[in-house]
Amino acid sequence: MPPPTRPAGADPTERVPVRIRRLGTDSGAVTGVDDLLARLHRHRGADASTPGGLAQLLPAATLRGIDGAAALLADTVERGRAILVVGDYDADGATGSAVALLGLRALGAVRVDHLTPSRFHHGYGLSPPVVDAAAEYKPGLIVTVDNGIASLAGVERADALGIPVLITDHHLPGAELPPAAAIVNPNQPGCTFESKHIAGVGVMFYLLAAARAELRRRGWFTPTRREPNLAELLDLVALGTVADVVTLDRNNRILVEQGLRRIRAGRCRPGLRALLEIAGCGIEQVTARDLGFSAGPRLNAAGRLEDMRIGVECLTTDDPVQALHLARRLHALNGERREIEYGMRETAQAMVERLLAADSTGSAGLCLYAPDWHQGVIGIVAARVRERWHRPVIAFADGGDGLLRGSARSVEAVHIRDLIDLVDKRHPGLIARFGGHAMAAGLSLPTEALAVFREAFNAAVREVVGETPPVRELLSDGELPGRMLDLDTARALRLAGPWGKGFAEPLFDGVLAVSNARVVADRHLKLRVRAPGGMPLEAIGFGLAELRGELGEHMHLAYRLDVNEYRGLLSPQLVLEHLQRPPRG
């Protein structure tokens, strides 16, 4: 395969080198779409069949604590006590809260409400201030969604107020579990549930199914109180699972695929339909990518800039007119978020270039901070910097209370939550609180502690990755014959997923003829390309405008084959991930 695009010792402020590595040991060209799909699934360690139906889902009984949690929920429903759902302010928390509200009402709960903590006023999780706010609803039970596993003080506060707490979460627990009335979390000690990557919304879906079974056993459902079909919630389960970027193991793929089928059939919530349509996504052909890159960001915008209650209401309303109104508000917020993000990214890029120019080897991890950065957008900025320089990144913003709020994004080689935990153990008291996953985490620390934390963080990253300069590796499914770069293949690939983290969307590479290069919107590279034996087609490289100067008559491209829709006309299009000059000879 070709060497990196620039030799070792080149300017460290440029993009990191890119290596294209082909998956599998397949030889020879693919013979058709069926052969192609079979090869793609082999590369991902799966057979060429669809993920499977709901009957193939992992059994709920293997979730530790779910029987007790289902009984507690059933008791609360039967006795008509008020239930308050406390979610998170991201898409997983919003979809999980919506699933909880809709599901509990369908099960027969008569008093159900929700409280989503504010990113800016409450911070993450079931904190004591959130519990105090929750107490105003006079709940008989607090049910958390996508949070709570680290909320020791919050659960203790709820106990003191006489309010039982049922925790549903999927984040990694700390050394001590909260004294909750029940906990359902596949990552808690002793849980044998095999899908450790299930999203918070998926955990809630499982709990509702278990509670339904418990209520059925008790004879709760009657001809006038019908047993609900919880599969009607799978469109929201799919949205939350994809938007939270969890690994699409087999169980998650089943949940997402079943949700996508409902959406394509027009059987989705009015709010989700409105979000997709306002983003220009056709319902009949919707994919996981549409959920992750169109609906998800618009939903997340509420929690980033204002209050996620808007998002939850959008997903739960039965009124299409109200759903469209709320979706338009979310769309507008997402536009504001993009403007804020653009300015922050420019600042972050300048920071990184200065850091690496001064000491490229000393910045194995990047800790970035500006006093005017928006707290709700730092996670996106961290992700963009990580994509460009392929290093673990933490972006910080002022929390307004003497603490910095940090959002971390990592690379495959570094488990970011465990790495922050290591720093915490080595420097007790330095970090106020933290939590997260392998690839994303959040933390808070005193403003004056940033310099010490940055040094400790860099040292910990170097221990994991060593002193080797970062190289971004693209995993390719090989070369597509020119005759298969057509609309039929592109359509088949769109619907063959669901693709996502851990079950990557197909990426191909090959040397193609290049012409008609131009820059659009100042950042994107538009090309006309042609593969041997194929017809000319358009290619777009988002954010790749700076590579225009490297173009030759033929280029080695890494690309996805997708469907482009313009004024009702469909055509195949290459979406470029990278381009470089082909090797000589």
C-alpha positions as CSV (number, residue, x, y, z in Angstrom):
1,M,0.0,0.0,0.0
2,P,1.1,3.6,-0.5
3,P,3.3,5.3,2.2
4,P,2.0,8.1,4.3
5,T,1.3,11.3,2.4
6,R,4.3,13.1,3.9
7,P,7.6,11.8,5.3
8,A,8.5,11.7,9.0
9,G,9.9,15.1,10.1
10,A,7.5,17.1,8.0
11,D,5.6,20.1,9.5
12,P,3.7,18.8,12.5
13,T,1.1,21.5,12.2
14,E,-0.2,19.8,9.0
15,R,-2.7,16.9,9.0
16,V,-1.2,13.7,10.4
17,P,-0.1,11.1,7.8
18,V,-2.7,8.8,6.5
19,R,-2.2,5.1,5.8
20,I,-4.8,3.1,3.8
21,R,-5.0,-0.6,4.8
22,R,-7.1,-3.1,3.0
23,L,-9.3,-5.5,5.0
24,G,-9.5,-9.2,4.5
25,T,-7.6,-11.5,2.2
26,D,-10.0,-11.5,-0.7
27,S,-8.4,-11.6,-4.1
28,G,-10.0,-10.7,-7.4
29,A,-12.7,-8.3,-8.4
30,V,-16.2,-8.7,-7.0
31,T,-18.7,-10.2,-9.4
32,G,-21.8,-8.3,-8.4
33,V,-23.7,-6.7,-5.6
34,D,-24.4,-9.9,-3.7
35,D,-20.8,-10.9,-3.8
36,L,-19.8,-7.4,-2.7
37,L,-22.2,-7.5,0.3
38,A,-21.0,-10.9,1.3
39,R,-17.4,-9.6,1.2
40,L,-18.2,-6.6,3.3
41,H,-19.8,-8.6,6.0
42,R,-16.9,-11.1,6.1
43,H,-14.6,-8.1,6.6
44,R,-16.7,-7.1,9.6
45,G,-16.8,-10.6,11.1
46,A,-20.4,-11.3,10.3
47,D,-22.4,-13.4,7.8
48,A,-24.1,-11.7,4.9
49,S,-27.6,-12.0,6.4
50,T,-29.6,-9.2,8.0
51,P,-29.0,-8.6,11.7
52,G,-32.1,-10.6,12.7
53,G,-35.5,-9.9,14.2
54,L,-36.6,-9.0,17.7
55,A,-36.6,-12.7,18.7
56,Q,-32.8,-12.7,18.3
57,L,-32.3,-10.0,20.8
58,L,-30.3,-10.9,23.9
59,P,-32.6,-12.0,26.8
60,A,-33.5,-9.3,29.3
61,A,-33.0,-11.8,32.2
62,T,-29.2,-11.5,31.8
63,L,-29.3,-7.9,32.8
64,R,-28.3,-7.8,36.4
65,G,-31.0,-6.3,38.6
66,I,-33.7,-6.1,35.9
67,D,-36.2,-8.4,37.8
68,G,-36.1,-6.2,40.9
69,A,-36.3,-3.0,38.8
70,A,-39.2,-4.4,36.8
71,A,-41.0,-5.3,40.0
72,L,-40.4,-1.8,41.5
73,L,-41.7,-0.2,38.3
74,A,-44.8,-2.5,38.2
75,D,-45.5,-1.7,41.9
76,T,-45.3,2.0,41.2
77,V,-47.6,1.7,38.1
78,E,-50.2,-0.4,40.0
79,R,-50.4,2.0,42.9
80,G,-50.8,5.0,40.7
81,R,-47.8,6.8,42.1
82,A,-46.1,9.6,40.3
83,I,-42.9,8.7,38.3
84,L,-40.4,11.3,37.3
85,V,-37.9,10.5,34.5
86,V,-34.6,12.2,34.9
87,G,-32.6,12.0,31.6
88,D,-29.4,13.4,30.1
89,Y,-29.2,16.4,27.9
90,D,-27.8,14.5,24.8
91,A,-29.6,12.6,22.1
92,D,-29.3,9.3,24.0
93,G,-30.8,10.8,27.1
94,A,-33.5,12.6,25.1
95,T,-34.6,9.5,23.2
96,G,-34.3,7.4,26.4
97,S,-36.5,9.9,28.2
98,A,-39.0,9.9,25.4
99,V,-39.1,6.1,25.3
100,A,-39.6,6.0,29.1
101,L,-42.5,8.5,29.0
102,L,-44.2,6.9,26.1
103,G,-43.6,3.4,27.3
104,L,-44.7,4.0,30.9
105,R,-47.9,5.7,29.8
106,A,-48.6,2.8,27.5
107,L,-48.1,0.4,30.4
108,G,-50.8,2.3,32.3
109,A,-48.8,4.7,34.5
110,V,-51.2,7.6,35.1
111,R,-48.7,10.2,36.5
112,V,-45.5,10.5,34.5
113,D,-43.3,13.5,33.9
114,H,-39.7,14.2,33.1
115,L,-36.9,16.5,34.2
116,T,-33.8,17.0,32.1
117,P,-31.0,18.7,33.9
118,S,-29.5,21.8,32.3
119,R,-26.0,21.5,31.1
120,F,-25.4,25.0,32.3
121,H,-27.2,25.2,35.6
122,H,-27.2,21.6,36.9
123,G,-24.4,19.8,35.1
124,Y,-24.4,16.1,34.3
125,G,-26.3,13.4,36.2
126,L,-28.5,13.1,39.3
127,S,-26.8,15.6,41.5
128,P,-28.3,16.8,44.8
129,P,-29.5,20.1,43.2
130,V,-31.3,18.0,40.5
131,V,-32.9,15.8,43.2
132,D,-34.1,19.0,45.0
133,A,-35.6,20.2,41.8
134,A,-37.1,16.7,41.2
135,A,-38.7,16.8,44.7
136,E,-40.9,19.6,43.6
137,Y,-42.8,17.2,41.3
138,K,-43.5,15.0,44.4
139,P,-42.6,11.8,42.7
140,G,-43.1,8.3,44.2
141,L,-40.2,7.1,42.1
142,I,-37.3,8.7,40.2
143,V,-36.2,6.8,37.1
144,T,-32.9,7.9,35.6
145,V,-32.1,7.4,31.9
146,D,-28.5,7.4,30.6
147,N,-27.1,8.6,33.9
148,G,-27.0,7.9,37.6
149,I,-24.4,5.2,38.0
150,A,-21.9,7.7,39.4
151,S,-24.6,9.8,41.4
152,L,-23.8,8.7,44.9
153,A,-24.5,12.1,46.5
154,G,-27.7,12.5,44.4
155,V,-29.1,9.1,45.4
156,E,-28.2,9.8,49.1
157,R,-30.1,13.1,48.9
158,A,-33.1,11.3,47.3
159,D,-33.0,8.7,50.1
160,A,-33.0,11.5,52.7
161,L,-36.1,13.0,51.1
162,G,-37.8,9.6,51.0
163,I,-37.8,9.2,47.2
164,P,-36.6,5.8,45.8
165,V,-34.4,5.9,42.8
166,L,-34.3,3.4,39.9
167,I,-31.1,3.9,37.9
168,T,-30.9,2.9,34.2
169,D,-27.5,3.7,32.7
170,H,-24.8,2.3,30.5
171,H,-21.8,4.3,31.6
172,L,-18.9,2.7,33.4
173,P,-19.3,2.7,37.2
174,G,-16.8,3.9,39.7
175,A,-15.5,1.9,42.6
176,E,-18.7,2.4,44.6
177,L,-22.3,2.0,43.3
178,P,-25.0,4.4,44.5
179,P,-27.5,3.1,47.2
180,A,-30.4,3.1,44.7
181,A,-33.5,1.0,45.1
182,A,-32.6,-0.7,41.8
183,I,-29.9,-0.5,39.2
184,V,-29.9,-1.7,35.6
185,N,-26.6,-1.2,33.8
186,P,-24.9,-3.8,31.7
187,N,-21.5,-2.5,32.8
188,Q,-22.1,-2.9,36.6
189,P,-20.1,-5.6,38.3
190,G,-21.6,-9.1,38.0
191,C,-23.8,-8.3,35.0
192,T,-23.6,-11.1,32.3
193,F,-25.5,-9.2,29.6
194,E,-23.3,-9.6,26.5
195,S,-24.0,-6.3,24.8
196,K,-21.8,-4.0,26.9
197,H,-22.2,-1.3,24.3
198,I,-26.0,-0.9,24.5
199,A,-27.0,2.8,24.7
200,G,-29.0,4.3,27.5
201,V,-32.1,4.3,25.4
202,G,-31.6,0.6,24.8
203,V,-31.4,-0.2,28.5
204,M,-34.7,1.7,29.1
205,F,-36.3,-0.3,26.2
206,Y,-35.3,-3.5,27.9
207,L,-36.6,-2.4,31.3
208,L,-40.0,-1.5,29.8
209,A,-40.2,-5.0,28.2
210,A,-39.3,-6.6,31.6
211,A,-41.9,-4.4,33.4
212,R,-44.5,-5.3,30.8
213,A,-43.8,-9.0,31.4
214,E,-44.1,-8.4,35.2
215,L,-47.4,-6.6,34.8
216,R,-48.7,-9.3,32.5
217,R,-47.9,-11.9,35.1
218,R,-49.9,-9.9,37.7
219,G,-52.9,-9.7,35.4
220,W,-52.6,-6.0,35.0
221,F,-53.7,-6.0,31.3
222,T,-57.4,-6.3,30.5
223,P,-59.7,-5.9,27.5
224,T,-60.0,-2.2,28.5
225,R,-56.3,-1.8,29.4
226,R,-54.5,-3.3,26.4
227,E,-51.0,-4.6,26.5
228,P,-48.8,-2.2,24.5
229,N,-46.7,-3.1,21.5
230,L,-43.3,-1.7,22.7
231,A,-41.8,-2.3,19.2
232,E,-43.6,1.0,18.4
233,L,-40.7,2.7,20.3
234,L,-37.9,1.2,18.2
235,D,-37.6,4.3,15.9
236,L,-36.5,6.3,18.9
237,V,-34.3,3.4,20.2
238,A,-32.6,3.4,16.8
239,L,-32.1,7.2,16.8
240,G,-30.5,7.2,20.3
241,T,-28.3,4.2,19.6
242,V,-26.9,5.7,16.5
243,A,-26.6,9.3,17.8
244,D,-24.7,8.1,20.9
245,V,-22.1,6.5,18.6
246,V,-22.0,3.2,20.6
247,T,-20.5,0.1,19.0
248,L,-23.0,-1.6,16.7
249,D,-22.6,-5.1,18.0
250,R,-25.2,-7.7,16.8
251,N,-27.7,-6.7,19.5
252,N,-27.5,-3.0,18.7
253,R,-27.7,-3.7,15.0
254,I,-31.0,-5.6,15.5
255,L,-32.4,-2.7,17.5
256,V,-31.3,-0.1,14.9
257,E,-32.4,-2.2,11.9
258,Q,-35.8,-2.8,13.3
259,G,-36.2,0.9,14.1
260,L,-35.1,1.8,10.6
261,R,-37.7,-0.5,9.1
262,R,-40.4,1.2,11.1
263,I,-39.2,4.6,9.9
264,R,-39.0,3.6,6.3
265,A,-42.6,2.2,6.5
266,G,-43.8,5.6,7.8
267,R,-44.5,4.2,11.3
268,C,-42.3,6.6,13.3
269,R,-43.0,9.4,15.8
270,P,-44.2,12.7,14.2
271,G,-41.2,14.5,15.7
272,L,-38.6,12.2,14.3
273,R,-40.3,12.4,10.9
274,A,-40.2,16.2,11.1
275,L,-36.6,16.2,12.0
276,L,-35.7,14.0,9.1
277,E,-37.8,15.8,6.6
278,I,-36.5,19.2,7.6
279,A,-33.0,17.9,7.1
280,G,-33.9,16.7,3.6
281,C,-33.8,13.0,4.3
282,G,-36.3,10.8,2.5
283,I,-38.3,8.6,4.9
284,E,-38.5,5.7,2.6
285,Q,-34.7,5.4,2.2
286,V,-33.6,6.5,5.6
287,T,-30.3,5.0,6.9
288,A,-28.3,5.0,10.1
289,R,-26.2,7.8,8.6
290,D,-29.3,10.0,8.3
291,L,-30.0,9.4,12.0
292,G,-26.5,10.1,13.1
293,F,-25.7,13.1,10.9
294,S,-29.1,14.7,10.3
295,A,-31.6,13.9,13.1
296,G,-29.1,13.4,15.9
297,P,-27.3,16.8,15.6
298,R,-30.6,18.7,15.5
299,L,-31.8,16.9,18.6
300,N,-28.5,17.5,20.4
301,A,-28.6,21.2,19.6
302,A,-31.3,21.7,22.2
303,G,-29.1,20.3,25.0
304,R,-26.0,22.1,23.7
305,L,-27.5,25.6,23.5
306,E,-30.7,25.7,25.5
307,D,-32.9,23.0,27.2
308,M,-33.3,19.4,26.1
309,R,-37.0,19.6,27.1
310,I,-37.6,20.9,23.6
311,G,-36.2,17.8,22.2
312,V,-38.1,15.4,24.5
313,E,-41.3,17.2,23.7
314,C,-40.6,17.0,20.0
315,L,-40.2,13.2,20.2
316,T,-43.2,12.6,22.4
317,T,-45.9,14.8,20.9
318,D,-48.6,13.1,18.9
319,D,-49.5,16.3,17.1
320,P,-47.7,16.6,13.7
321,V,-48.2,20.4,13.6
322,Q,-46.6,20.8,17.0
323,A,-43.9,18.3,16.1
324,L,-43.0,20.3,13.0
325,H,-42.9,23.5,15.0
326,L,-40.5,22.0,17.6
327,A,-38.4,20.4,14.8
328,R,-38.0,23.8,13.2
329,R,-36.9,25.2,16.5
330,L,-34.3,22.4,16.8
331,H,-33.2,23.1,13.2
332,A,-32.6,26.8,14.0
333,L,-30.7,25.9,17.1
334,N,-28.5,23.6,15.1
335,G,-27.7,26.4,12.7
336,E,-26.7,28.6,15.7
337,R,-24.6,25.7,17.0
338,R,-22.8,25.5,13.7
339,E,-21.9,29.2,13.7
340,I,-20.5,29.0,17.2
341,E,-18.6,25.8,16.4
342,Y,-17.0,27.3,13.4
343,G,-15.4,30.1,15.4
344,M,-14.3,27.8,18.1
345,R,-12.7,25.4,15.6
346,E,-10.7,28.2,14.1
347,T,-9.4,29.1,17.5
348,A,-8.7,25.5,18.4
349,Q,-6.8,24.9,15.2
350,A,-4.5,27.9,15.8
351,M,-3.9,26.6,19.4
352,V,-2.9,23.2,18.1
353,E,-0.6,24.5,15.5
354,R,1.2,26.6,18.1
355,L,1.5,23.7,20.5
356,L,2.8,21.3,17.9
357,A,5.2,23.8,16.4
358,A,6.7,24.4,19.8
359,D,6.8,20.7,20.9
360,S,5.3,18.1,18.6
361,T,6.4,15.1,20.7
362,G,5.3,16.7,24.0
363,S,1.6,16.9,22.9
364,A,0.7,13.3,22.7
365,G,-2.7,14.4,24.0
366,L,-4.2,17.9,23.5
367,C,-5.9,19.9,26.2
368,L,-7.4,23.1,24.8
369,Y,-9.1,26.0,26.6
370,A,-10.4,29.4,25.8
371,P,-12.3,31.6,28.3
372,D,-15.0,32.5,25.7
373,W,-15.7,28.9,24.5
374,H,-19.3,27.7,24.7
375,Q,-19.7,24.9,27.1
376,G,-22.3,23.1,24.9
377,V,-20.1,22.9,21.9
378,I,-16.7,21.8,23.3
379,G,-17.4,18.2,22.6
380,I,-17.8,18.8,18.9
381,V,-14.7,20.9,18.8
382,A,-12.8,18.1,20.6
383,A,-14.1,15.6,18.0
384,R,-13.0,17.8,15.1
385,V,-9.5,18.3,16.4
386,R,-9.2,14.6,17.1
387,E,-10.2,13.8,13.5
388,R,-7.6,16.1,12.1
389,W,-4.6,15.3,14.3
390,H,-5.5,11.8,15.5
391,R,-4.7,12.4,19.1
392,P,-6.8,12.2,22.3
393,V,-8.3,15.7,22.8
394,I,-10.0,17.4,25.7
395,A,-11.6,20.8,25.1
396,F,-12.5,22.9,28.2
397,A,-14.9,25.8,28.8
398,D,-15.7,27.8,31.9
399,G,-18.4,26.4,34.0
400,G,-19.2,29.7,35.7
401,D,-18.6,28.2,39.2
402,G,-14.8,28.2,39.4
403,L,-14.7,24.9,37.5
404,L,-13.7,24.1,34.0
405,R,-16.0,21.7,32.1
406,G,-14.1,19.4,29.8
407,S,-15.3,17.2,27.0
408,A,-12.9,14.4,25.8
409,R,-12.7,12.5,22.5
410,S,-10.2,9.7,21.9
411,V,-8.6,7.5,19.4
412,E,-8.9,3.7,19.3
413,A,-5.6,3.1,21.1
414,V,-6.6,5.1,24.2
415,H,-9.5,4.3,26.5
416,I,-10.2,7.9,27.6
417,R,-12.3,7.3,30.6
418,D,-9.8,4.8,32.1
419,L,-6.9,7.3,31.3
420,I,-8.7,10.1,33.1
421,D,-9.3,7.7,36.0
422,L,-5.5,7.0,36.0
423,V,-4.8,10.7,36.3
424,D,-7.3,11.0,39.1
425,K,-5.6,8.2,41.0
426,R,-2.2,9.7,40.6
427,H,-3.4,13.2,41.5
428,P,-6.1,12.8,44.1
429,G,-8.4,15.9,44.3
430,L,-7.2,17.4,41.0
431,I,-10.3,16.3,39.2
432,A,-13.7,17.3,40.7
433,R,-15.6,14.6,38.8
434,F,-15.5,12.6,35.6
435,G,-17.2,9.8,33.7
436,G,-17.7,8.3,30.3
437,H,-16.7,5.6,27.8
438,A,-13.7,4.4,25.9
439,M,-14.0,7.0,23.2
440,A,-15.7,9.9,25.0
441,A,-15.8,11.3,28.5
442,G,-16.6,14.4,30.5
443,L,-14.8,15.9,33.5
444,S,-14.7,19.0,35.7
445,L,-11.6,20.5,37.4
446,P,-10.7,23.8,39.1
447,T,-9.6,26.5,36.7
448,E,-6.2,26.8,38.4
449,A,-5.6,23.0,38.0
450,L,-5.5,23.1,34.2
451,A,-1.7,23.3,33.8
452,V,-1.1,20.4,36.2
453,F,-3.8,18.3,34.6
454,R,-2.5,19.0,31.1
455,E,1.0,17.8,32.0
456,A,-0.4,14.7,33.8
457,F,-2.8,13.9,30.9
458,N,0.1,14.1,28.4
459,A,2.3,11.9,30.4
460,A,-0.5,9.3,30.7
461,V,-1.2,9.4,27.0
462,R,2.5,8.9,26.2
463,E,2.6,5.8,28.4
464,V,-0.1,4.3,26.2
465,V,0.9,5.4,22.7
466,G,4.6,5.8,23.2
467,E,6.7,8.4,21.3
468,T,5.6,7.3,17.8
469,P,4.1,10.1,15.8
470,P,0.4,9.6,15.2
471,V,-0.7,8.0,11.9
472,R,-4.3,7.9,10.9
473,E,-5.3,4.6,9.4
474,L,-8.2,4.1,7.0
475,L,-9.5,0.6,6.7
476,S,-10.6,-0.1,3.1
477,D,-12.8,-2.8,1.7
478,G,-10.6,-2.8,-1.4
479,E,-11.2,-1.5,-4.9
480,L,-14.6,-1.4,-6.6
481,P,-14.7,-2.2,-10.3
482,G,-15.6,0.9,-12.4
483,R,-18.7,-0.8,-13.7
484,M,-20.0,-1.0,-10.1
485,L,-19.7,2.7,-9.4
486,D,-23.3,3.2,-10.3
487,L,-26.6,4.0,-8.7
488,D,-27.7,0.4,-8.1
489,T,-24.6,-0.4,-6.1
490,A,-24.9,2.9,-4.2
491,R,-28.5,2.1,-3.3
492,A,-27.7,-1.4,-2.2
493,L,-24.9,-0.2,0.1
494,R,-27.2,2.4,1.7
495,L,-29.7,-0.2,2.7
496,A,-27.3,-3.0,3.6
497,G,-26.4,-1.8,7.0
498,P,-27.0,-0.6,9.5
499,W,-23.5,0.8,9.4
500,G,-21.9,2.6,12.3
501,K,-19.2,2.4,14.9
502,G,-17.8,-1.2,15.1
503,F,-19.6,-2.1,11.9
504,A,-18.1,0.5,9.7
505,E,-19.7,1.9,6.6
506,P,-18.0,0.5,3.5
507,L,-14.9,2.4,2.4
508,F,-13.1,1.7,-0.9
509,D,-9.9,2.8,-2.4
510,G,-8.4,2.9,-5.9
511,V,-6.5,5.1,-8.4
512,L,-9.0,7.2,-10.4
513,A,-8.6,9.9,-13.1
514,V,-9.4,13.3,-11.7
515,S,-10.6,16.5,-13.4
516,N,-12.7,19.6,-12.8
517,A,-11.4,20.3,-9.3
518,R,-13.0,23.2,-7.5
519,V,-13.5,24.4,-3.9
520,V,-17.0,24.9,-2.7
521,A,-18.2,26.8,0.5
522,D,-14.5,27.6,1.1
523,R,-13.8,24.2,2.8
524,H,-15.0,21.4,0.5
525,L,-13.3,19.8,-2.5
526,K,-15.5,19.0,-5.5
527,L,-14.1,16.7,-8.3
528,R,-15.0,14.9,-11.4
529,V,-13.5,11.4,-11.3
530,R,-13.5,8.3,-13.5
531,A,-12.4,4.7,-12.7
532,P,-11.1,2.3,-15.3
533,G,-14.1,0.8,-17.1
534,G,-16.5,3.2,-15.4
535,M,-18.5,6.3,-16.2
536,P,-17.5,9.8,-15.0
537,L,-19.1,10.8,-11.7
538,E,-19.0,13.5,-9.1
539,A,-16.9,13.3,-5.9
540,I,-17.0,15.5,-2.8
541,G,-14.4,15.8,-0.1
542,F,-15.9,17.5,2.9
543,G,-13.3,19.7,4.7
544,L,-10.6,18.6,2.2
545,A,-10.2,21.9,0.3
546,E,-6.6,22.2,1.6
547,L,-5.6,19.1,-0.3
548,R,-6.4,20.7,-3.7
549,G,-2.7,21.6,-4.3
550,E,-1.8,17.9,-4.2
551,L,-4.0,17.0,-7.1
552,G,-2.6,15.3,-10.2
553,E,-4.3,13.7,-13.2
554,H,-4.6,10.5,-11.3
555,M,-5.1,10.2,-7.5
556,H,-5.3,7.4,-5.0
557,L,-8.7,8.0,-3.4
558,A,-10.3,6.5,-0.3
559,Y,-14.1,7.0,-0.7
560,R,-17.6,5.9,0.1
561,L,-20.1,5.3,-2.7
562,D,-23.3,7.1,-1.9
563,V,-26.5,8.4,-3.5
564,N,-26.8,12.1,-4.2
565,E,-30.2,13.6,-4.6
566,Y,-30.5,17.0,-6.3
567,R,-33.9,18.5,-7.3
568,G,-35.4,15.1,-7.3
569,L,-32.7,13.5,-9.4
570,L,-30.7,10.6,-8.0
571,S,-27.1,9.9,-9.0
572,P,-24.1,8.0,-7.6
573,Q,-21.5,10.1,-5.8
574,L,-18.2,9.4,-4.2
575,V,-17.7,10.9,-0.7
576,L,-13.9,11.2,-0.2
577,E,-12.3,10.4,3.0
578,H,-8.8,11.0,1.8
579,L,-6.8,11.5,-1.4
580,Q,-3.1,11.2,-2.1
581,R,-0.8,10.8,-5.1
582,P,-0.4,7.2,-6.2
583,P,2.9,5.5,-5.7
584,R,5.4,5.7,-8.6
585,G,6.1,2.7,-10.7
